[in-house]
Amino acid sequence: MNEPSSILGQTGSEDVTIEAGVASDSQWVAARATQMRLVEADEAELTGDMRTLLRSRLRASALVLLMGFSVFIIYRAAADLFEWAHPDTPFLDAILIGQVLVAMVLGGCMVSLCRRCGAQASSRKLRAEELLIFGAPATFFCVWQFISMRDCAAAGQLLPRADSPWLMLMFTYAMFIPNTWRRAAVVLGSMVIVPIGLVVCLGLGDQICSAVIAEKSWEIALAGLTVAVGGAAAVIGVHTINSLRAEAFEARQLGQYRLGERIGSGGMGEVYLAEHQLMKRRCAIKVVRPEKAGDPRTLARFEREVRATARLSHWNNIDIFDYGRAADGTFYYVMEYLPGMSLAELVERHGPLPAERVVFLLRQTCDALSEAHVMGLIHRDIKPANIIAAQRGGLHDVAKLLDFGMVKPIQTERSSQITHDGLIAGSPLYMSPEQAVGDSWVDARSDIYSLGAVAYYLLSGRPPFQGNLPIKILIAHAHQDPAPLVELVPDVPPDLAGVVMRCLAKAPEDRYPSAAALAAALDACNLPRRWSYGVAAAWWAARRD
């Protein structure tokens, strides 16, 4: 299912009488938000994140090493098949057997770390997998180095260079495994000590090897130095990668909220799926950067808008849990997460909706608007994208009204003063005539018009007016009548078509006087069928991905 793509918009009311109070409260919120940092309480979540990361990295490193060993196994098989010339040494068969065994171990680790098998793996199990994935190749390299050096020395052949496989193993570990530099130094240090220690042991314990090592001391010392420098470089790389990872993790934090994937964006910011660190509650966060939000006055206005929205408590209005400002100036809102689709997405994916479903969704939206209007708030940006058919409380097609960012108090008398922004606010396709002409005096009937335009779109699959230029659409809203709905959708119930067309009346006094009156008119419509939460659940179940 899709997530809501818009939570809060921009612009708001201008009420000088509460300006001072908002400023002082905003400073308190900013101070509180600055103190909200990831502390000891989130260690469990860090462990969970690191466990997931470690599992995926172990699987990737096992794949890389398996591919490397497979290349040499295939090469040996091809050499035997095509009778290519290769050194006739007695330990080649043993090397092939060792390579096959290591490849089997790596393949087994990959299977145990698959998404289903390793999803709930404990830290101890993952560390055991790490030991197998890197311990098996390291053991093979030890045995190979010991046997090859001893046999080559006995046969009077050149000693093989053992630095290349160890360097490959070290850098694979450094690149893939998330670690602190101290732990990496221990693991990588052992990979440096083992090959050098083997050469020292052979030089001290085997006379033939001792003579060859003495003769080739320069080359052997250079190989040992290469391994040591490579190990040190790998440790530094681990430290650098770990620092960048920590910075990236901190960048994904906003106070006590852990940001996840981006689920939407808008003109003022982006919306992320998130989770509260302590309560483990999923939510949606809209992040508003200071460069987008503007000066402190603008931020104060956003705070005031969110405060107004937070007063709403109806089931069909979006719930706002929190808001604040991070230390870097990032302003954010925290809202409930709504799995489902916006009405715009529903029509785009499945075409116009049946009349009974339109009434079911609009009836709930009317209830949400009624609460806002009773509290003296006008939405001013009602459109299909701002109404979600969500799943809440085990029910489907729960209408949720979003994006109160353009909310404005209802004025009781006309004023020649326009809004502080001096701009037309709203979405041109669904804007009321009074909004289209920039009239600062709008009331609840403006939202009634916009909701009627939404109903027109849901039933017909197109808004009342279309055009390439917003200004033409605004002029049409102000001066033209939309095509009768029955002409576009002949099977729409006549009384429902009449309700929608009355909502789209040019003069506010010709529309329904309130959202409650519109809800009553929708209830009175004679529909061939009735939509319900049960029917909605069946519809969603049939189309679940």
C-alpha positions in Angstrom: 0.0 0.0 0.0 1.0 3.6 -0.5 1.7 6.1 2.2 0.4 9.6 2.5 2.5 12.0 0.5 1.6 15.3 2.1 1.2 16.2 5.7 1.5 19.9 6.3 1.6 22.8 3.8 2.5 26.4 4.2 1.1 29.9 5.0 -1.2 30.5 7.9 -3.3 33.1 9.6 -2.1 36.4 10.8 -3.2 37.1 14.4 -1.0 39.7 16.1 -2.6 39.3 19.5 -0.9 35.9 20.1 2.4 36.7 18.4 4.3 37.3 21.7 3.0 34.1 23.3 3.9 32.0 20.3 7.4 33.4 20.2 8.1 32.6 23.8 6.6 29.1 23.5 8.6 28.5 20.3 11.8 29.2 22.1 10.8 26.7 24.8 10.0 24.1 22.1 13.3 24.8 20.3 15.2 24.4 23.6 13.4 21.2 24.4 14.0 19.8 20.9 17.6 20.7 21.0 18.0 18.6 24.2 16.3 15.6 22.5 19.3 13.6 21.6 20.1 9.9 21.2 21.2 8.8 24.6 21.6 5.6 26.5 17.9 4.7 26.1 18.3 3.9 22.4 21.1 1.4 22.7 18.7 -1.4 22.1 17.6 0.1 18.8 21.2 0.7 17.8 21.9 -2.9 18.4 18.9 -3.8 16.3 20.1 -1.6 13.4 23.6 -2.9 13.7 22.4 -6.4 13.7 20.5 -5.9 10.5 23.4 -4.1 8.9 25.9 -6.8 10.0 23.6 -9.6 8.6 23.4 -8.0 5.2 27.2 -7.2 5.1 28.1 -10.8 6.2 25.9 -12.1 3.4 27.6 -9.8 0.9 31.1 -10.6 2.1 30.3 -14.3 1.9 29.1 -13.9 -1.7 32.3 -12.0 -2.7 34.6 -14.6 -1.1 32.6 -17.4 -2.6 32.9 -15.9 -6.0 36.7 -15.6 -5.6 37.1 -19.2 -4.5 34.7 -20.3 -7.3 36.9 -18.6 -9.9 39.9 -20.7 -8.9 37.9 -23.9 -8.7 36.6 -23.3 -12.2 40.1 -22.5 -13.4 41.4 -25.7 -12.0 38.6 -27.7 -13.5 39.2 -26.0 -16.9 42.9 -26.7 -16.7 42.3 -30.4 -16.1 39.6 -30.5 -18.8 41.7 -28.8 -21.5 45.0 -30.2 -20.3 46.5 -26.8 -19.7 50.1 -26.9 -18.5 50.4 -26.2 -14.8 53.0 -26.8 -12.1 53.2 -30.4 -11.2 53.2 -30.2 -7.4 51.9 -32.8 -5.1 49.7 -30.5 -3.0 47.5 -29.2 -5.9 44.8 -31.8 -5.3 44.8 -30.9 -1.6 44.5 -27.2 -2.5 41.5 -28.0 -4.7 39.8 -30.0 -2.0 40.4 -27.1 0.5 39.0 -24.6 -1.9 35.8 -26.7 -2.4 35.4 -27.1 1.4 35.8 -23.3 1.9 33.3 -22.6 -0.9 30.8 -25.0 0.8 31.2 -23.2 4.1 30.7 -19.8 2.5 27.6 -21.1 0.6 26.2 -22.5 3.8 26.7 -19.2 5.6 24.9 -17.3 2.8 21.9 -19.6 3.1 21.8 -19.2 6.9 21.9 -15.4 6.4 19.1 -15.1 3.9 16.3 -12.7 4.7 14.0 -15.3 6.2 16.5 -17.5 7.9 18.7 -14.8 9.4 16.1 -12.1 10.0 15.9 -12.8 13.8 19.6 -13.9 14.2 21.1 -13.0 17.5 24.3 -11.0 17.8 26.2 -14.1 19.0 25.0 -16.1 16.0 26.0 -13.3 13.6 29.5 -13.1 15.2 29.8 -16.9 14.8 28.9 -16.5 11.1 31.5 -13.8 10.9 34.1 -16.2 12.3 33.2 -18.9 9.8 33.1 -16.6 6.8 36.5 -15.2 7.5 38.0 -18.0 9.6 37.5 -20.7 6.9 39.5 -18.7 4.2 42.1 -17.7 6.7 42.6 -21.4 7.8 42.9 -22.4 4.1 45.5 -19.6 3.5 47.5 -20.8 6.5 47.5 -24.4 5.4 48.2 -23.4 1.8 51.1 -21.1 2.8 52.6 -23.7 5.1 52.5 -26.6 2.7 53.4 -24.6 -0.4 56.4 -23.0 1.2 57.7 -26.2 2.7 57.2 -28.3 -0.5 58.6 -25.6 -2.8 61.7 -25.2 -0.6 62.2 -29.0 -0.6 61.8 -29.1 -4.4 64.2 -26.2 -4.9 61.5 -24.0 -6.4 60.7 -20.3 -5.8 58.7 -19.7 -2.6 55.2 -18.5 -3.4 54.1 -14.9 -2.5 51.5 -15.2 0.3 50.7 -11.6 0.7 48.0 -11.3 -2.1 45.3 -13.7 -0.6 45.8 -12.2 2.9 45.4 -8.6 1.5 42.3 -9.7 -0.3 40.8 -11.1 2.9 41.8 -8.1 5.0 40.3 -5.5 2.7 37.1 -7.6 2.2 36.7 -7.6 6.0 37.4 -3.9 6.3 35.0 -2.9 3.5 32.1 -5.0 4.5 32.0 -5.6 8.3 30.8 -2.7 10.5 33.2 -2.4 13.3 35.0 -0.2 15.7 38.6 0.4 14.8 39.7 -1.3 18.0 37.9 -4.6 17.2 39.0 -4.3 13.6 42.6 -3.8 14.7 42.4 -7.1 16.7 40.9 -9.1 13.8 43.1 -7.5 11.1 46.1 -7.7 13.3 45.8 -11.4 13.5 45.6 -11.6 9.7 48.9 -9.8 9.6 50.6 -11.8 12.4 49.6 -15.3 11.1 51.4 -15.2 7.7 54.5 -13.5 9.1 54.5 -15.8 12.0 54.3 -18.8 9.7 57.4 -17.7 7.8 59.3 -17.2 11.1 58.2 -20.6 12.3 59.3 -22.3 9.1 62.6 -20.4 9.2 63.3 -21.6 12.7 62.0 -25.1 12.5 62.9 -26.3 9.0 66.5 -26.2 7.8 65.7 -26.3 4.1 63.1 -23.5 4.5 65.6 -21.6 6.7 68.2 -21.7 3.9 65.7 -20.6 1.2 64.3 -17.8 3.5 67.8 -16.6 4.2 68.6 -16.5 0.5 65.4 -14.7 -0.4 65.2 -12.6 2.8 64.7 -9.3 0.8 61.7 -10.6 -1.1 60.1 -12.3 2.0 60.7 -9.1 4.1 59.0 -7.0 1.4 56.0 -9.4 1.3 55.7 -9.2 5.1 56.0 -5.4 5.0 53.2 -5.3 2.4 50.9 -7.3 4.6 51.6 -5.1 7.6 51.0 -1.9 5.7 47.9 -3.3 4.2 46.6 -4.3 7.6 47.2 -0.8 9.0 45.5 0.8 5.9 42.5 -1.5 6.5 42.2 -0.5 10.1 42.3 3.2 9.1 39.6 2.5 6.5 37.4 0.8 9.1 37.7 3.9 11.3 36.9 6.2 8.4 33.9 4.1 7.3 32.6 3.8 10.9 32.9 7.6 11.4 30.9 8.2 8.2 28.3 5.6 9.2 27.9 7.3 12.6 27.5 10.7 11.0 24.9 9.2 8.6 23.1 7.6 11.5 23.0 10.8 13.5 21.7 12.6 10.4 18.7 10.3 10.3 17.7 11.3 13.8 15.4 14.0 14.8 15.1 14.2 18.6 13.8 10.9 19.8 12.6 9.9 16.3 14.5 7.6 13.9 13.9 8.5 10.3 13.2 5.8 7.7 12.4 6.0 4.1 11.1 9.1 2.4 7.4 8.7 1.6 6.6 12.1 0.1 7.8 15.6 -0.6 6.3 19.1 -1.0 7.3 22.7 -1.6 8.3 23.2 2.0 9.9 19.9 2.9 9.9 16.2 2.8 7.9 13.5 4.6 9.6 10.5 6.2 8.4 7.3 7.7 9.8 7.3 11.3 9.7 5.6 14.6 9.8 6.9 18.1 12.9 5.5 19.8 11.3 4.6 23.1 7.7 3.9 22.3 8.5 2.1 19.0 5.5 3.8 17.5 5.5 4.4 13.7 4.7 7.9 12.6 5.2 10.3 9.7 7.6 13.3 10.0 7.6 16.3 7.7 11.0 18.0 7.8 11.1 21.7 7.0 14.6 23.0 6.5 15.3 26.6 7.6 16.3 27.7 4.1 12.8 26.6 3.0 10.8 27.8 5.9 12.4 31.2 6.0 12.9 33.5 8.9 12.0 32.9 12.6 8.7 34.7 12.0 7.8 32.1 9.4 8.8 29.3 11.8 6.7 30.8 14.5 3.7 30.9 12.1 4.3 27.2 11.4 4.3 26.5 15.1 1.0 28.4 15.5 -0.6 26.4 12.6 0.5 23.1 14.1 -0.9 24.2 17.4 -4.2 24.9 15.8 -4.3 21.5 14.1 -3.3 19.8 17.3 -6.5 21.1 18.8 -8.5 18.8 16.5 -9.4 15.5 17.9 -11.9 14.0 15.5 -11.2 10.5 14.3 -11.2 11.7 10.7 -8.6 14.5 11.2 -4.9 13.8 11.1 -3.4 13.5 14.6 -0.3 15.5 15.4 1.9 14.0 18.1 4.8 16.5 18.3 6.8 19.3 16.7 10.1 20.9 17.3 13.3 22.2 16.0 16.6 20.3 16.0 20.0 21.7 16.9 20.9 22.3 13.2 17.7 24.4 12.7 15.7 21.7 11.1 12.0 22.2 11.9 9.7 19.1 11.9 6.2 17.9 12.6 5.4 14.5 13.9 2.1 13.0 12.8 0.3 9.6 12.7 1.4 7.2 10.0 -1.5 6.4 7.6 -1.2 3.2 5.6 -3.5 3.5 2.6 -3.9 5.6 -0.5 -4.9 9.2 -1.1 -8.1 9.7 -3.0 -6.0 11.0 -5.9 -4.1 7.8 -6.0 -7.2 5.7 -5.8 -8.7 7.4 -8.9 -5.4 7.3 -10.8 -4.9 3.6 -10.2 -8.5 2.3 -10.2 -10.5 4.9 -12.1 -13.6 6.8 -10.9 -15.1 5.5 -7.6 -18.7 4.2 -7.3 -21.2 6.6 -5.9 -21.7 4.7 -2.7 -18.0 4.8 -1.9 -17.7 8.5 -2.7 -20.6 9.2 -0.3 -18.9 7.0 2.4 -15.6 8.8 2.2 -17.1 12.4 1.8 -19.4 11.8 4.7 -16.4 11.2 7.0 -14.6 14.2 5.6 -17.6 16.3 6.4 -17.3 15.2 10.0 -13.6 16.2 10.0 -14.4 19.6 8.5 -17.3 20.2 10.9 -14.9 20.0 13.9 -12.5 22.4 12.2 -15.2 24.8 11.3 -16.8 24.8 14.8 -13.4 25.6 16.2 -13.2 28.5 13.7 -10.6 27.1 11.2 -10.9 26.9 7.4 -8.8 24.3 5.7 -8.3 26.2 2.4 -6.5 23.3 0.6 -9.0 20.5 0.3 -8.1 18.2 -2.6 -8.0 14.5 -3.4 -4.3 14.3 -2.4 -5.1 15.6 1.1 -7.7 13.0 1.9 -6.4 9.5 2.7 -8.5 6.3 2.5 -6.5 4.8 5.4 -6.5 1.7 7.5 -7.0 2.6 11.2 -8.1 0.5 14.1 -8.7 -2.5 12.0 -11.0 -0.6 9.6 -10.5 0.2 6.0 -11.5 3.4 4.1 -11.2 5.5 7.1 -11.1 9.0 5.6 -8.3 11.2 7.0 -8.1 14.9 6.3 -4.5 16.1 6.0 -2.5 19.1 5.4 -3.8 21.9 7.6 -0.8 24.0 6.7 -3.0 26.6 5.0 -5.5 26.7 7.8 -7.0 30.2 8.6 -9.4 31.4 11.2 -12.9 32.2 10.0 -13.5 35.9 9.8 -16.7 37.3 11.1 -16.6 40.4 9.0 -15.0 41.5 5.7 -11.6 43.2 5.8 -9.7 45.0 3.0 -6.5 43.6 4.3 -5.3 40.4 2.6 -3.2 37.7 4.1 0.3 38.4 5.3 1.7 36.6 2.2 -0.3 38.6 -0.3 -0.7 35.4 -2.4 -3.5 33.2 -3.5 -3.5 30.2 -1.3 -4.7 26.7 -2.2 -4.7 24.3 -5.1 -6.0 25.8 -8.4 -7.9 22.7 -9.5 -10.0 22.6 -6.3 -10.1 26.3 -5.3 -13.2 28.2 -4.5 -14.1 31.2 -6.6 -13.5 33.6 -3.6 -10.0 32.0 -3.2 -9.4 32.2 -6.9 -9.9 36.0 -7.0 -7.8 36.5 -3.9 -10.7 37.5 -1.6 -9.4 37.6 1.9 -12.9 37.1 3.3 -13.6 33.4 3.1 -15.6 31.2 5.4 -16.5 27.5 5.8 -18.4 27.6 2.5 -15.1 27.9 0.7 -14.2 24.5 2.0 -17.6 23.2 0.9 -16.9 24.3 -2.7 -13.5 22.5 -2.6 -15.0 19.3 -1.2 -17.6 19.5 -4.0 -14.8 19.7 -6.5 -13.2 16.6 -4.9 -16.5 14.8 -5.2 -16.8 15.8 -8.9 -13.3 14.4 -9.5 -14.0 11.1 -7.6 -17.2 10.5 -9.6 -16.0 11.5 -13.0 -12.2 11.0 -12.9 -11.5 14.7 -13.8 -11.7 18.0 -11.8 -14.4 20.5 -12.6 -12.0 22.6 -14.7 -8.8 21.7 -16.5 -6.1 23.7 -18.3 -2.4 24.0 -18.9 -2.1 27.4 -17.0 -3.2 27.8 -13.4 -4.5 31.3 -14.1 -7.0 29.9 -16.7 -8.2 27.4 -14.1 -8.6 30.1 -11.5 -10.6 32.3 -14.0 -12.8 29.3 -14.8 -13.6 28.7 -11.1 -14.5 32.4 -10.7 -16.6 32.8 -13.8 -17.6 29.6 -15.5 -20.0 26.8 -14.6 -18.6 23.2 -14.8 -20.1 20.7 -17.1 -23.1 19.0 -15.5 -22.0 15.8 -13.7 -24.7 13.7 -15.2 -23.3 14.5 -18.7 -20.0 13.0 -17.7 -21.3 10.2 -15.5 -24.8 9.2 -16.7 -25.3 6.6 -14.1 -24.6 8.8 -11.1 -27.7 9.1 -8.8 -29.5 12.4 -9.7 -29.8 13.5 -6.1 -26.0 12.9 -5.5 -25.3 14.9 -8.7 -27.5 17.7 -7.4 -25.6 17.7 -4.1 -22.2 18.0 -5.8 -23.4 20.7 -8.2 -24.8 22.8 -5.3 -21.5 22.6 -3.6 -19.9 24.1 -6.8 -22.2 27.1 -6.9 -20.3 30.4 -7.5 -22.0 32.4 -4.8 -21.2 31.1 -1.3 -24.8 31.7 -0.2 -26.0 29.2 -2.8 -23.9 26.4 -1.3 -24.6 24.3 1.7 -24.1 26.6 4.8 -22.0 24.1 6.7 -20.3 20.8 6.5 -23.0 19.3 8.7 -25.6 20.4 6.2 -23.7 18.8 3.4 -23.3 15.6 5.5 -27.1 15.5 6.0 -27.6 15.9 2.2 -25.2 13.1 1.5 -27.1 10.9 4.0 -30.4 11.6 2.2 -29.1 10.5 -1.2 -30.9 7.5 -2.7 -28.0 5.1 -3.5 -28.4 1.7 -5.2 -26.0 0.2 -2.8 -24.3 1.1 0.5 -20.6 1.1 1.2 -19.3 0.0 4.6 -16.1 -0.8 6.4 -16.7 -4.5 5.6 -17.1 -3.9 1.9 -14.0 -1.7 2.0 -12.0 -4.5 3.8 -12.9 -6.9 1.0 -12.0 -4.4 -1.7 -8.5 -3.8 -0.2 -7.9 -7.5 0.4 -8.6 -8.3 -3.2 -6.1 -5.7 -4.3 -3.4 -6.1 -1.7 0.1 -6.3 -3.2 
